[in-house]
Amino acid sequence: MALTRDQLERWLPFLTWPRPDRALLVNEAAAGVTVALMVIPQGVAYAALAGMPLVTGVYAALLPALIALLFSSSARLSVGPTALTSLLVGASLAPLAIPGSTEWVAYAVWLTLLSGLMQVTLGAARFGWLLRMVNSPVLMGFTQGAAVLITLSQLPALLGYTGRSVVQLMHGPLPDLVAIAFGLGGMAMLWLGKRLAPKFPTTMALVAAAAAISAAVGYALNGGAVIGRLPSGLPHFYWPGGLTVNELGNLLLPAFLVTLVSFLETASSAKVDNARAGKLWNENQDLIGQGLGKIASGLTGSFPTSSSFSRSAITLYAGAKTQWATLFSVAVVAAALLWAMPLLYHVPQAVLAAIVATATIGLLRPSAFVALWRISRIEAAIALGTFVLTIATAPSIYWGVLGGLLAALAHYMYRHLHPRIIEVGLHPDGSLRDRHLWHLPPLAPDLYALRMDAELDFASASTLERAITVALAQRPGLTDVCLFAYPINRIDITGAEVFGSIRRLLESQGVRLHISGLKLPAQQVLERAGLLAPGPMLFSYRTDGEALAALSQPGGTPQDLSPAPARASS
């Protein structure tokens, strides 16, 4: 059967690209060149952070960016190496191999391929929602912890101690003062450039100026740490060889974490991009595009890529309107690989450290913990715990995210196991509110009127049953119980069984059960279980108004069950 145009566009988003005119191409070319001049030096710096050969950072900004562009739904994301994914590569592989070795590169490529396959699979199966299990406090704690670790890892290069151990620092010669000048001066230049001329490619200007000064003073000849010779030419196909079962086991968890962090990085950029374009974000298509980009990165011998929030912001700020801007960026990166790599020889490694440190210092926001503490102390504790665990478990920093994720899920389950159940009273504004909190009188004598703000399922059902049982024990003269059920959106098998137990308990003690505002999906479950069979002790009301009118009369008034939805109570 032939595919329709809509189906083709769903799987091949590049078919929807706008046809460019001369004015659009000029605008997109300017934006693309701006981003390319930023991503090239960043790529080299992030490759060093990942422990990879430096040129692979530029490879990561070429074919992966192109493939991700062709198959993603978000038009203006800058895909390539990022600080967080680079740190994850270095941290994950540190126990397994020596940085920069052939074995290290093979493991990094497998990490990239596994992460890419995970993303493509999740996107094709429409399971992008699974990755939203990581909430904002966990991501914030991990990001802050990773930013601290990245910044600390750059201090030796920034302070002129590259390649020296702590003992050598104590007993060796003085630090490299020229490296300190390059590093701290580079950070100052990047800081000023970001604030005074955000459209200007300050990063590339810094690299060019540092290379020129380094060559002029003979920094490399005097033993200074520089980038050195980088191979020219486009990347070739690379296959990392096979993996043993043990090696695969060691890489699966880090690959999942790379997938998770990469998706969250993409989300932060894609939401902004699509909101400005007035479109809904297609997270599953972006998972596919980003996953294919990672696979392309691995097969060219590079490391995992992601969407860079800072470079995507520069893309938008530079005026990019369509995907054509990224095509120009890719073309500039390809030209640099063919002809410009020798120009990076004299760039001091302290300048690369300045690029990385400046990017990660921008992620540090201690005030975010204070703001979160004011809103929710439990979630602030989860964020702080994730932060501490990320730093404490370095280099295996993925335990920080996993620990935070488990804490967040435990908090989520605790809240569902302890749902909010209140005894309601009629507020002067006409709404039903917590009777004890607002000091309201009972709705009627010998009536226990309650509301549970949760689904009636395996997690919350026992709490509802306990609340009613306690009320029966503490109020011997109780004659009526009314459940205002509008907040209950779903009932599962356990919830239905508990509802049946509650009904039988109340009937055995001669207590009438009133149900108000039961929604159709919940009602259908109880009907199929035979738990809403008419009886002299069961009363049902379509709306809270009907319930209040009936309960204000002695004994209440029976109503016929109806599938029509009830009006929401306050």
C-alpha positions as CSV (number, residue, x, y, z in Angstrom):
1,M,0.0,0.0,0.0
2,A,1.4,3.4,-1.0
3,L,2.3,5.8,1.7
4,T,0.3,9.1,1.9
5,R,2.1,12.5,1.9
6,D,1.3,13.0,5.6
7,Q,2.8,9.6,6.5
8,L,5.9,10.4,4.5
9,E,6.3,13.7,6.2
10,R,5.8,12.1,9.6
11,W,8.8,9.8,9.1
12,L,10.8,12.2,6.9
13,P,10.4,15.6,8.4
14,F,12.8,17.2,5.9
15,L,10.0,17.0,3.3
16,T,8.3,19.8,5.1
17,W,11.2,22.2,4.9
18,P,10.3,25.6,3.3
19,R,11.5,26.4,-0.2
20,P,14.2,29.1,0.4
21,D,14.6,32.3,-1.5
22,R,17.7,34.5,-1.7
23,A,16.9,36.7,1.3
24,L,16.2,33.7,3.5
25,L,19.4,32.0,2.4
26,V,21.5,35.1,3.2
27,N,19.9,35.3,6.7
28,E,20.3,31.5,7.4
29,A,23.9,31.6,6.2
30,A,24.8,34.3,8.7
31,A,23.2,32.4,11.6
32,G,24.7,29.1,10.5
33,V,28.3,30.5,10.3
34,T,27.9,32.1,13.7
35,V,27.0,28.8,15.3
36,A,29.7,26.9,13.4
37,L,32.4,29.3,14.7
38,M,31.2,28.5,18.2
39,V,30.8,24.7,17.8
40,I,34.2,24.0,16.3
41,P,36.3,25.1,19.4
42,Q,33.7,23.8,21.7
43,G,33.8,20.4,20.0
44,V,37.6,20.2,20.5
45,A,37.2,21.2,24.2
46,Y,34.4,18.7,24.8
47,A,36.4,15.9,23.2
48,A,39.1,16.5,25.7
49,L,36.5,16.4,28.5
50,A,35.3,13.0,27.1
51,G,38.9,11.7,26.9
52,M,38.5,11.3,23.1
53,P,40.9,12.3,20.3
54,L,40.4,16.0,19.9
55,V,39.3,15.9,16.3
56,T,36.4,13.7,17.1
57,G,34.7,16.7,18.8
58,V,34.6,18.3,15.4
59,Y,33.4,15.1,13.8
60,A,30.5,15.2,16.3
61,A,29.4,18.5,14.9
62,L,29.3,17.3,11.3
63,L,27.3,14.2,10.2
64,P,25.4,13.8,13.5
65,A,24.1,17.4,13.2
66,L,23.1,16.8,9.6
67,I,21.3,13.4,10.3
68,A,19.6,14.8,13.4
69,L,18.4,17.8,11.4
70,L,16.9,15.7,8.6
71,F,14.9,13.4,10.9
72,S,14.0,15.7,13.9
73,S,10.8,17.8,14.1
74,S,12.4,20.8,15.8
75,A,13.9,23.1,13.2
76,R,16.5,25.1,15.0
77,L,18.3,22.9,17.4
78,S,22.1,22.9,17.4
79,V,23.1,19.2,17.7
80,G,26.7,18.3,18.5
81,P,28.9,17.7,21.5
82,T,27.8,19.1,24.9
83,A,29.4,19.4,28.3
84,L,27.1,17.0,30.2
85,T,27.2,14.1,27.7
86,S,31.0,14.5,27.3
87,L,31.4,14.4,31.1
88,L,29.2,11.2,31.2
89,V,31.4,9.6,28.6
90,G,34.6,10.3,30.6
91,A,33.0,9.3,33.9
92,S,31.5,6.1,32.6
93,L,34.6,4.8,30.9
94,A,37.2,5.9,33.5
95,P,37.0,2.4,35.3
96,L,37.2,0.5,32.0
97,A,40.1,1.9,29.9
98,I,42.8,4.6,29.6
99,P,41.5,7.9,28.1
100,G,42.4,8.3,24.5
101,S,43.4,4.7,24.0
102,T,42.0,2.5,21.2
103,E,40.0,0.6,23.8
104,W,38.6,3.8,25.2
105,V,37.5,5.0,21.8
106,A,35.8,1.7,21.0
107,Y,33.9,1.8,24.3
108,A,32.9,5.4,23.7
109,V,31.6,4.5,20.2
110,W,29.6,1.5,21.6
111,L,28.2,3.8,24.3
112,T,27.1,6.2,21.5
113,L,25.6,3.4,19.4
114,L,23.7,1.9,22.3
115,S,22.3,5.3,23.4
116,G,21.3,6.0,19.8
117,L,19.5,2.7,19.4
118,M,17.7,3.3,22.7
119,Q,16.4,6.7,21.5
120,V,15.3,5.5,18.1
121,T,13.5,2.5,19.7
122,L,11.7,4.7,22.2
123,G,10.8,7.3,19.6
124,A,9.5,4.7,17.1
125,A,7.4,3.0,19.8
126,R,6.0,6.4,20.9
127,F,7.4,5.9,24.4
128,G,9.0,9.3,24.8
129,W,6.8,9.9,27.9
130,L,8.9,7.2,29.8
131,L,11.9,9.6,29.9
132,R,9.8,12.2,31.7
133,M,10.1,10.2,34.9
134,V,13.1,12.4,35.8
135,N,11.5,15.5,37.4
136,S,13.0,18.9,37.6
137,P,14.6,18.6,41.1
138,V,16.5,15.5,40.1
139,L,17.7,17.1,36.9
140,M,18.7,20.3,38.7
141,G,20.6,18.4,41.3
142,F,22.5,16.3,38.8
143,T,23.2,19.3,36.5
144,Q,24.6,21.4,39.4
145,G,26.7,18.5,40.6
146,A,28.0,17.7,37.1
147,A,28.8,21.4,36.6
148,V,30.9,21.4,39.7
149,L,32.8,18.3,38.6
150,I,33.4,19.6,35.1
151,T,34.7,23.0,36.5
152,L,37.0,21.3,39.0
153,S,38.4,19.0,36.2
154,Q,39.5,22.1,34.3
155,L,41.4,23.7,37.1
156,P,44.7,22.0,36.5
157,A,44.8,23.4,32.9
158,L,43.5,26.8,33.9
159,L,46.0,27.2,36.8
160,G,49.0,25.8,34.9
161,Y,49.3,22.4,36.5
162,T,48.3,20.2,33.6
163,G,49.4,16.6,33.9
164,R,50.9,17.0,37.5
165,S,49.8,15.0,40.5
166,V,49.2,16.4,44.0
167,V,52.6,15.3,45.2
168,Q,54.2,17.0,42.1
169,L,52.3,20.1,42.8
170,M,53.7,20.3,46.4
171,H,57.3,19.6,45.5
172,G,57.6,20.5,41.8
173,P,58.3,23.8,40.0
174,L,56.0,26.8,39.9
175,P,52.8,26.6,37.8
176,D,52.8,27.7,34.2
177,L,52.1,31.4,34.5
178,V,51.5,31.7,30.7
179,A,48.9,29.0,30.9
180,I,47.2,30.9,33.7
181,A,47.2,34.0,31.6
182,F,45.7,32.2,28.7
183,G,43.1,30.4,30.8
184,L,41.9,33.2,33.0
185,G,42.2,35.8,30.2
186,G,40.1,33.5,28.0
187,M,37.4,33.2,30.6
188,A,37.3,37.0,31.0
189,M,37.0,37.4,27.2
190,L,34.2,34.9,26.9
191,W,32.4,36.5,29.8
192,L,32.6,39.9,28.3
193,G,31.7,38.7,24.9
194,K,28.5,37.0,26.1
195,R,27.3,40.1,27.8
196,L,28.5,42.8,25.4
197,A,28.2,41.1,22.0
198,P,26.2,37.9,22.2
199,K,25.9,37.6,18.4
200,F,29.6,37.8,17.9
201,P,31.5,34.5,17.7
202,T,33.6,35.3,20.7
203,T,34.7,31.6,21.2
204,M,36.3,31.4,17.7
205,A,37.8,34.9,18.1
206,L,39.4,33.7,21.4
207,V,40.8,30.6,19.8
208,A,42.2,32.5,16.8
209,A,43.8,35.2,19.1
210,A,45.2,32.6,21.5
211,A,46.7,30.6,18.6
212,A,48.3,33.7,17.1
213,I,49.8,34.8,20.5
214,S,50.9,31.3,21.3
215,A,52.7,30.9,18.0
216,A,54.3,34.4,18.3
217,V,55.8,33.7,21.7
218,G,56.8,30.2,20.9
219,Y,54.7,28.7,23.7
220,A,54.7,25.2,22.3
221,L,58.5,25.3,21.7
222,N,59.0,26.2,25.4
223,G,57.1,23.2,26.6
224,G,53.6,24.7,26.8
225,A,50.6,22.5,26.5
226,V,48.9,23.1,23.2
227,I,46.3,21.2,21.1
228,G,49.0,20.0,18.7
229,R,48.5,18.4,15.3
230,L,44.9,17.4,14.3
231,P,44.2,15.3,11.3
232,S,42.6,17.0,8.3
233,G,39.9,15.5,6.2
234,L,36.3,14.3,6.6
235,P,35.6,11.4,9.0
236,H,35.7,7.8,7.8
237,F,33.5,4.9,8.7
238,Y,34.5,3.4,12.0
239,W,33.4,0.0,13.5
240,P,34.5,-0.6,17.2
241,G,34.5,-4.4,17.0
242,G,32.6,-6.8,19.1
243,L,31.7,-6.6,22.8
244,T,31.7,-9.4,25.4
245,V,28.6,-9.9,27.6
246,N,30.5,-8.3,30.6
247,E,31.5,-5.3,28.5
248,L,27.9,-4.9,27.3
249,G,26.7,-5.1,30.9
250,N,29.1,-2.4,31.9
251,L,27.9,0.0,29.2
252,L,24.1,-0.5,29.3
253,L,23.5,1.6,32.4
254,P,25.7,4.5,31.3
255,A,24.1,4.3,27.8
256,F,20.7,4.7,29.4
257,L,21.8,7.6,31.4
258,V,23.3,9.3,28.3
259,T,19.9,8.7,26.6
260,L,18.1,10.3,29.6
261,V,20.3,13.3,30.0
262,S,20.5,13.9,26.2
263,F,16.7,13.8,26.0
264,L,16.3,16.3,28.8
265,E,18.9,18.6,27.2
266,T,16.9,18.3,23.9
267,A,13.6,19.0,25.7
268,S,14.9,22.2,27.2
269,S,15.9,23.5,23.8
270,A,13.0,22.0,21.7
271,K,10.3,23.4,23.9
272,V,11.6,27.0,23.4
273,D,12.1,26.4,19.7
274,N,8.6,25.0,19.1
275,A,6.9,27.5,21.4
276,R,8.4,30.4,19.3
277,A,7.3,28.7,16.1
278,G,3.8,28.2,17.5
279,K,3.9,24.4,17.2
280,L,3.5,21.4,19.6
281,W,6.7,19.6,20.4
282,N,6.8,16.1,18.8
283,E,9.1,14.5,21.4
284,N,9.0,11.1,19.7
285,Q,10.2,12.4,16.3
286,D,13.0,14.3,18.0
287,L,14.0,11.1,19.9
288,I,14.3,9.4,16.5
289,G,16.3,12.2,14.9
290,Q,18.6,12.6,17.9
291,G,19.1,8.8,18.1
292,L,20.0,8.6,14.4
293,G,22.4,11.4,15.0
294,K,24.1,9.5,17.8
295,I,24.4,6.4,15.5
296,A,25.9,8.5,12.8
297,S,28.4,9.9,15.4
298,G,29.4,6.4,16.6
299,L,29.9,5.1,13.0
300,T,32.3,8.0,12.4
301,G,34.3,7.3,15.5
302,S,33.0,10.0,17.7
303,F,31.1,10.2,21.0
304,P,27.4,10.9,22.0
305,T,25.8,14.1,20.8
306,S,22.9,16.1,22.1
307,S,21.1,19.4,21.6
308,S,23.1,22.2,23.1
309,F,20.8,24.7,24.9
310,S,23.4,27.5,24.7
311,R,24.2,27.0,21.0
312,S,20.4,26.6,20.2
313,A,19.8,29.9,22.0
314,I,22.6,31.5,19.8
315,T,20.9,30.0,16.7
316,L,17.6,31.7,17.6
317,Y,19.4,34.9,18.7
318,A,21.3,35.0,15.4
319,G,18.0,35.1,13.6
320,A,17.7,31.6,12.2
321,K,14.2,30.9,10.9
322,T,14.5,27.4,9.4
323,Q,16.6,24.3,9.1
324,W,18.8,25.8,6.4
325,A,20.8,27.6,9.1
326,T,22.1,24.3,10.4
327,L,23.0,23.2,6.8
328,F,25.2,26.2,6.5
329,S,26.7,25.4,9.9
330,V,27.5,21.8,8.8
331,A,29.1,23.1,5.6
332,V,31.4,25.4,7.6
333,V,32.4,22.5,9.9
334,A,33.1,20.4,6.8
335,A,35.3,23.1,5.4
336,A,37.2,23.5,8.6
337,L,37.9,19.7,8.7
338,L,39.3,19.9,5.2
339,W,41.4,23.0,5.4
340,A,41.5,24.6,8.9
341,M,42.7,21.9,11.3
342,P,46.4,22.9,11.1
343,L,45.4,26.4,12.3
344,L,44.5,24.9,15.7
345,Y,48.0,23.5,16.4
346,H,49.1,26.4,18.7
347,V,45.9,26.8,20.6
348,P,46.8,26.4,24.4
349,Q,45.0,23.7,26.2
350,A,44.3,26.3,28.9
351,V,42.0,28.1,26.4
352,L,40.1,24.8,25.9
353,A,39.7,24.6,29.6
354,A,38.5,28.2,29.7
355,I,35.8,27.3,27.1
356,V,34.6,24.3,29.1
357,A,34.7,26.1,32.5
358,T,32.9,29.2,31.2
359,A,30.1,27.0,29.8
360,T,29.7,25.0,33.0
361,I,30.0,27.9,35.4
362,G,26.9,29.3,33.6
363,L,25.0,26.2,34.7
364,L,25.8,26.8,38.4
365,R,22.8,28.3,40.2
366,P,23.0,27.9,43.9
367,S,20.0,30.2,44.3
368,A,17.9,27.5,42.7
369,F,18.2,25.3,45.8
370,V,17.0,28.2,48.0
371,A,14.1,28.9,45.7
372,L,13.1,25.2,45.6
373,W,13.4,25.0,49.5
374,R,10.8,27.8,49.8
375,I,8.4,25.9,47.5
376,S,8.9,22.3,48.6
377,R,11.4,21.2,51.2
378,I,11.0,17.5,50.3
379,E,11.8,18.2,46.6
380,A,14.6,20.5,47.6
381,A,16.0,17.6,49.7
382,I,15.8,15.3,46.7
383,A,17.6,17.9,44.6
384,L,20.3,18.4,47.2
385,G,20.7,14.7,47.7
386,T,21.1,14.2,44.0
387,F,23.7,16.9,43.9
388,V,25.7,15.4,46.8
389,L,25.5,11.9,45.4
390,T,26.6,13.0,42.0
391,I,29.8,14.5,43.4
392,A,30.4,11.7,46.0
393,T,30.1,8.9,43.4
394,A,32.4,10.5,40.8
395,P,33.5,9.2,38.4
396,S,30.5,6.9,38.4
397,I,28.2,10.0,38.4
398,Y,25.2,8.1,37.0
399,W,24.5,6.9,40.5
400,G,23.5,10.5,41.3
401,V,20.7,10.5,38.7
402,L,19.6,7.0,39.7
403,G,19.6,7.8,43.4
404,G,17.6,11.0,42.7
405,L,15.2,9.1,40.5
406,L,14.6,6.4,43.2
407,A,14.1,9.2,45.8
408,A,11.6,11.0,43.5
409,L,9.7,7.8,42.7
410,A,9.6,6.9,46.5
411,H,8.2,10.4,47.2
412,Y,5.6,9.9,44.4
413,M,4.6,6.5,45.7
414,Y,4.4,7.9,49.3
415,R,2.0,10.6,48.2
416,H,-0.2,8.1,46.3
417,L,-0.1,5.7,49.3
418,H,-1.2,8.6,51.6
419,P,-3.8,10.5,49.5
420,R,-5.4,13.7,50.8
421,I,-8.7,12.7,52.4
422,I,-10.7,15.5,54.0
423,E,-14.0,15.8,55.8
424,V,-15.9,18.5,53.9
425,G,-18.1,21.3,55.0
426,L,-20.0,23.9,53.1
427,H,-18.0,27.1,52.8
428,P,-19.8,30.5,52.8
429,D,-18.7,30.9,49.1
430,G,-20.7,27.8,48.2
431,S,-17.8,25.4,47.7
432,L,-17.0,22.2,49.6
433,R,-13.8,22.6,51.6
434,D,-11.9,21.0,54.5
435,R,-14.2,21.3,57.4
436,H,-11.5,21.2,60.1
437,L,-9.1,23.6,58.3
438,W,-11.8,26.2,57.7
439,H,-13.7,25.5,61.0
440,L,-17.0,24.7,59.2
441,P,-20.0,23.0,60.7
442,P,-21.0,19.4,59.5
443,L,-23.2,19.2,56.4
444,A,-25.8,17.3,58.5
445,P,-26.0,15.6,61.9
446,D,-24.6,12.1,62.2
447,L,-23.1,12.4,58.7
448,Y,-19.5,11.8,57.7
449,A,-18.9,13.6,54.4
450,L,-15.5,13.1,52.9
451,R,-13.6,13.6,49.7
452,M,-10.5,11.9,48.4
453,D,-8.3,13.8,46.0
454,A,-6.8,10.8,44.2
455,E,-7.6,7.8,42.1
456,L,-9.2,4.9,43.9
457,D,-6.6,2.3,43.1
458,F,-4.2,-0.2,44.8
459,A,-2.2,2.6,46.4
460,S,-5.0,4.8,47.9
461,A,-7.9,2.3,48.5
462,S,-6.7,1.1,51.9
463,T,-6.3,4.7,53.1
464,L,-9.9,5.5,52.1
465,E,-11.1,2.3,53.9
466,R,-9.1,3.2,57.0
467,A,-10.6,6.7,57.1
468,I,-14.2,5.4,57.0
469,T,-13.4,2.6,59.6
470,V,-11.9,5.2,62.0
471,A,-14.9,7.5,61.6
472,L,-17.3,4.6,62.4
473,A,-15.3,3.7,65.5
474,Q,-15.1,7.3,66.8
475,R,-18.7,8.2,66.0
476,P,-21.0,5.5,67.4
477,G,-24.1,7.4,66.3
478,L,-23.1,7.8,62.7
479,T,-26.0,7.1,60.3
480,D,-24.7,8.3,56.9
481,V,-21.5,8.4,55.0
482,C,-21.2,10.6,51.8
483,L,-18.3,10.2,49.4
484,F,-17.9,13.2,47.1
485,A,-16.3,11.2,44.3
486,Y,-15.7,13.8,41.6
487,P,-11.9,13.9,42.0
488,I,-11.8,10.1,41.5
489,N,-10.8,9.8,37.8
490,R,-10.1,6.0,37.8
491,I,-10.8,2.9,39.8
492,D,-8.8,-0.3,39.4
493,I,-9.6,-3.8,40.6
494,T,-8.2,-3.3,44.0
495,G,-10.1,0.0,44.4
496,A,-13.3,-1.8,43.3
497,E,-12.8,-4.6,45.8
498,V,-12.2,-2.1,48.6
499,F,-15.3,-0.1,47.6
500,G,-17.3,-3.3,47.9
501,S,-15.8,-4.0,51.4
502,I,-16.7,-0.4,52.4
503,R,-20.3,-0.9,51.2
504,R,-20.7,-4.2,53.0
505,L,-19.2,-2.8,56.2
506,L,-21.6,0.2,56.2
507,E,-24.6,-1.9,55.5
508,S,-23.7,-4.3,58.3
509,Q,-23.8,-1.4,60.7
510,G,-26.9,0.1,59.3
511,V,-25.1,3.2,57.9
512,R,-26.3,4.6,54.6
513,L,-23.7,5.2,51.8
514,H,-24.2,8.3,49.6
515,I,-22.1,8.8,46.4
516,S,-21.9,12.2,44.6
517,G,-20.5,13.0,41.2
518,L,-19.1,9.6,40.2
519,K,-17.5,9.9,36.8
520,L,-18.5,7.6,34.0
521,P,-15.2,5.7,33.7
522,A,-15.2,5.0,37.5
523,Q,-18.9,4.2,37.5
524,Q,-18.5,1.7,34.7
525,V,-15.9,-0.3,36.6
526,L,-18.1,-0.5,39.7
527,E,-21.1,-1.4,37.6
528,R,-19.2,-4.2,35.9
529,A,-18.2,-5.5,39.3
530,G,-21.8,-5.4,40.4
531,L,-21.0,-3.0,43.2
532,L,-23.6,-0.4,42.3
533,A,-26.6,-2.7,42.5
534,P,-29.6,-0.8,43.9
535,G,-30.2,-1.3,47.5
536,P,-32.0,0.5,50.4
537,M,-28.7,1.7,51.9
538,L,-27.1,3.1,48.7
539,F,-27.9,6.6,47.3
540,S,-26.3,8.2,44.3
541,Y,-26.4,11.8,43.1
542,R,-25.3,13.3,39.7
543,T,-24.1,16.5,41.2
544,D,-22.9,17.9,44.5
545,G,-25.8,20.3,44.5
546,E,-28.2,17.3,44.4
547,A,-26.3,15.6,47.2
548,L,-26.4,18.7,49.4
549,A,-30.1,19.2,48.8
550,A,-30.8,15.5,49.7
551,L,-28.5,15.4,52.7
552,S,-30.1,18.5,54.2
553,Q,-33.3,16.4,54.7
554,P,-33.5,13.6,57.2
555,G,-32.6,10.3,55.7
556,G,-31.6,11.6,52.2
557,T,-33.4,11.0,48.9
558,P,-32.5,8.1,46.6
559,Q,-31.5,8.9,43.1
560,D,-31.2,6.7,40.0
561,L,-27.7,6.0,38.9
562,S,-26.9,7.7,35.6
563,P,-23.9,7.5,33.3
564,A,-24.0,11.2,32.7
565,P,-21.0,13.0,34.2
566,A,-21.5,15.0,37.3
567,R,-20.6,18.6,37.9
568,A,-17.2,19.3,39.5
569,S,-17.2,20.2,43.2
570,S,-14.9,22.9,44.4
